[in-house]
Amino acid sequence: MPRHKVTQLTPTQYDALERAIADRRRLAVYRRGTEYMIIVDRLHITGGREVLEAHHPTTGDAFSLFIDELDGIEVVG
């Protein structure tokens, strides 16, 4: 059975992420040199990997981002 990459978020980052989800706050997430501004609708596990189900705050475009593929996360508002 293949092993998945372990997410590198600290407990403090997980706390900030969980608070942002509960409070519907915007996040700036960075992946492969691109910044995405999102509002997370849900955090869940798919195939043993954590996934952020989110949408863009202005356009409403939907995103599914695997946490282990992100370069960084920042709560912005």
ZAPANU-803412 format. One record per residue: residue number from 1; x, y, z of N, C-alpha, C, O in turn. Coordinates in steps of 0.2 Angstrom, whole numbers. Layout:
<atoms>
<NUM; <X; Y; Z>; <X; Y; Z>; <X; Y; Z>; <X; Y; Z>>
...
</atoms>
This chain:
<atoms>
<1; <4; -6; 0>; <0; 0; 0>; <5; 6; 0>; <9; 7; 4>>
<2; <3; 11; -5>; <8; 17; -5>; <7; 21; 1>; <1; 22; 4>>
<3; <12; 24; 3>; <12; 29; 9>; <11; 36; 6>; <14; 38; 1>>
<4; <7; 40; 9>; <6; 47; 7>; <11; 52; 11>; <13; 50; 17>>
<5; <13; 57; 8>; <17; 62; 11>; <13; 65; 17>; <7; 67; 17>>
<6; <17; 66; 22>; <14; 68; 29>; <14; 76; 28>; <19; 79; 26>>
<7; <9; 79; 30>; <8; 86; 30>; <13; 89; 35>; <14; 87; 40>>
<8; <16; 95; 33>; <21; 98; 37>; <18; 104; 41>; <22; 109; 42>>
<9; <12; 105; 42>; <9; 110; 46>; <10; 109; 53>; <10; 103; 56>>
<10; <12; 114; 57>; <13; 114; 64>; <6; 114; 68>; <1; 116; 65>>
<11; <6; 112; 74>; <0; 113; 78>; <-3; 120; 78>; <-9; 121; 78>>
<12; <1; 125; 78>; <-1; 132; 78>; <-4; 134; 71>; <-9; 137; 71>>
<13; <-1; 131; 66>; <-4; 132; 59>; <-11; 129; 58>; <-16; 131; 55>>
<14; <-12; 122; 61>; <-18; 119; 61>; <-23; 123; 65>; <-29; 123; 63>>
<15; <-21; 126; 71>; <-26; 130; 75>; <-28; 136; 71>; <-34; 137; 71>>
<16; <-24; 139; 68>; <-26; 145; 64>; <-30; 143; 58>; <-35; 146; 56>>
<17; <-29; 137; 55>; <-33; 135; 49>; <-40; 133; 52>; <-45; 135; 48>>
<18; <-40; 130; 57>; <-47; 128; 60>; <-51; 134; 62>; <-57; 134; 61>>
<19; <-48; 139; 65>; <-51; 145; 67>; <-54; 149; 60>; <-59; 151; 60>>
<20; <-49; 149; 55>; <-51; 152; 49>; <-57; 149; 46>; <-62; 152; 43>>
<21; <-58; 142; 46>; <-63; 138; 43>; <-70; 140; 47>; <-75; 141; 45>>
<22; <-69; 140; 54>; <-75; 141; 58>; <-78; 148; 58>; <-84; 149; 58>>
<23; <-73; 153; 57>; <-75; 160; 56>; <-76; 162; 49>; <-78; 168; 48>>
<24; <-75; 158; 44>; <-76; 159; 37>; <-71; 165; 35>; <-73; 169; 31>>
<25; <-65; 165; 37>; <-60; 170; 36>; <-56; 168; 29>; <-56; 162; 28>>
<26; <-54; 173; 26>; <-50; 171; 20>; <-43; 169; 22>; <-40; 170; 27>>
<27; <-41; 164; 17>; <-34; 162; 18>; <-30; 163; 11>; <-33; 163; 6>>
<28; <-24; 165; 12>; <-19; 165; 6>; <-16; 158; 6>; <-12; 157; 11>>
<29; <-16; 154; 1>; <-13; 148; 1>; <-8; 148; -5>; <-9; 151; -10>>
<30; <-2; 145; -4>; <3; 146; -9>; <5; 139; -12>; <6; 134; -8>>
<31; <4; 138; -18>; <6; 131; -21>; <9; 132; -28>; <7; 136; -33>>
<32; <15; 129; -28>; <19; 130; -35>; <20; 137; -37>; <20; 138; -43>>
<33; <21; 141; -33>; <23; 148; -35>; <17; 153; -36>; <17; 158; -38>>
<34; <11; 150; -35>; <5; 154; -36>; <1; 155; -29>; <1; 150; -25>>
<35; <-1; 161; -29>; <-5; 162; -23>; <-13; 162; -24>; <-15; 165; -29>>
<36; <-16; 158; -20>; <-24; 158; -21>; <-27; 161; -15>; <-25; 159; -9>>
<37; <-32; 165; -16>; <-35; 168; -10>; <-42; 164; -10>; <-46; 164; -15>>
<38; <-43; 161; -4>; <-49; 157; -4>; <-53; 157; 3>; <-50; 160; 8>>
<39; <-59; 155; 3>; <-62; 154; 9>; <-64; 146; 10>; <-67; 143; 5>>
<40; <-61; 143; 15>; <-62; 136; 15>; <-69; 134; 18>; <-72; 137; 23>>
<41; <-72; 130; 14>; <-79; 127; 16>; <-78; 121; 20>; <-83; 119; 24>>
<42; <-73; 117; 19>; <-73; 111; 22>; <-66; 108; 22>; <-62; 109; 17>>
<43; <-63; 105; 28>; <-57; 101; 28>; <-59; 94; 29>; <-62; 92; 34>>
<44; <-57; 89; 25>; <-58; 82; 25>; <-52; 78; 23>; <-48; 81; 20>>
<45; <-53; 72; 24>; <-48; 67; 21>; <-51; 63; 15>; <-56; 60; 16>>
<46; <-47; 63; 10>; <-48; 59; 4>; <-42; 54; 2>; <-37; 57; 1>>
<47; <-43; 48; 2>; <-37; 44; 0>; <-31; 44; 5>; <-26; 44; 3>>
<48; <-33; 46; 11>; <-27; 47; 16>; <-24; 53; 16>; <-19; 54; 20>>
<49; <-27; 58; 12>; <-24; 65; 12>; <-29; 70; 14>; <-35; 69; 12>>
<50; <-26; 75; 17>; <-31; 81; 19>; <-32; 85; 13>; <-28; 87; 10>>
<51; <-38; 87; 12>; <-41; 91; 7>; <-44; 97; 9>; <-49; 97; 14>>
<52; <-43; 103; 7>; <-47; 109; 8>; <-52; 110; 2>; <-49; 111; -3>>
<53; <-58; 110; 4>; <-63; 111; -1>; <-65; 119; 0>; <-67; 121; 6>>
<54; <-64; 123; -5>; <-64; 130; -4>; <-67; 134; -10>; <-69; 130; -15>>
<55; <-68; 140; -9>; <-71; 144; -15>; <-67; 151; -15>; <-65; 153; -10>>
<56; <-67; 154; -21>; <-64; 161; -21>; <-69; 166; -18>; <-75; 165; -20>>
<57; <-67; 170; -14>; <-72; 175; -11>; <-76; 180; -15>; <-81; 182; -14>>
<58; <-73; 181; -21>; <-76; 186; -26>; <-80; 182; -31>; <-86; 184; -33>>
<59; <-77; 177; -35>; <-80; 174; -40>; <-84; 168; -39>; <-89; 166; -42>>
<60; <-83; 165; -33>; <-86; 159; -31>; <-83; 152; -34>; <-86; 147; -33>>
<61; <-78; 153; -38>; <-75; 147; -41>; <-73; 142; -35>; <-70; 144; -30>>
<62; <-74; 136; -37>; <-73; 131; -32>; <-65; 128; -33>; <-63; 128; -38>>
<63; <-62; 126; -27>; <-56; 124; -27>; <-55; 117; -22>; <-59; 117; -17>>
<64; <-51; 113; -24>; <-50; 107; -20>; <-42; 107; -20>; <-39; 106; -25>>
<65; <-39; 108; -14>; <-32; 109; -13>; <-30; 104; -8>; <-32; 104; -2>>
<66; <-25; 99; -10>; <-22; 95; -5>; <-17; 98; -1>; <-13; 102; -3>>
<67; <-18; 98; 6>; <-13; 101; 10>; <-6; 100; 9>; <-2; 104; 10>>
<68; <-5; 93; 8>; <2; 91; 7>; <6; 94; 1>; <12; 93; 0>>
<69; <2; 97; -4>; <4; 100; -10>; <6; 108; -9>; <8; 111; -13>>
<70; <4; 110; -3>; <4; 118; -2>; <11; 120; 0>; <14; 116; 4>>
<71; <13; 125; -2>; <20; 128; 1>; <19; 132; 7>; <23; 133; 11>>
<72; <13; 135; 8>; <11; 139; 14>; <4; 141; 14>; <0; 141; 9>>
<73; <2; 143; 20>; <-5; 145; 22>; <-4; 151; 26>; <0; 151; 31>>
<74; <-8; 156; 25>; <-8; 162; 29>; <-15; 165; 30>; <-19; 166; 25>>
<75; <-18; 166; 36>; <-24; 168; 37>; <-24; 176; 36>; <-20; 179; 39>>
<76; <-28; 179; 32>; <-28; 186; 30>; <-34; 190; 32>; <-33; 196; 32>>
<77; <-39; 187; 34>; <-45; 191; 36>; <-51; 188; 37>; <-56; 191; 38>>
</atoms>
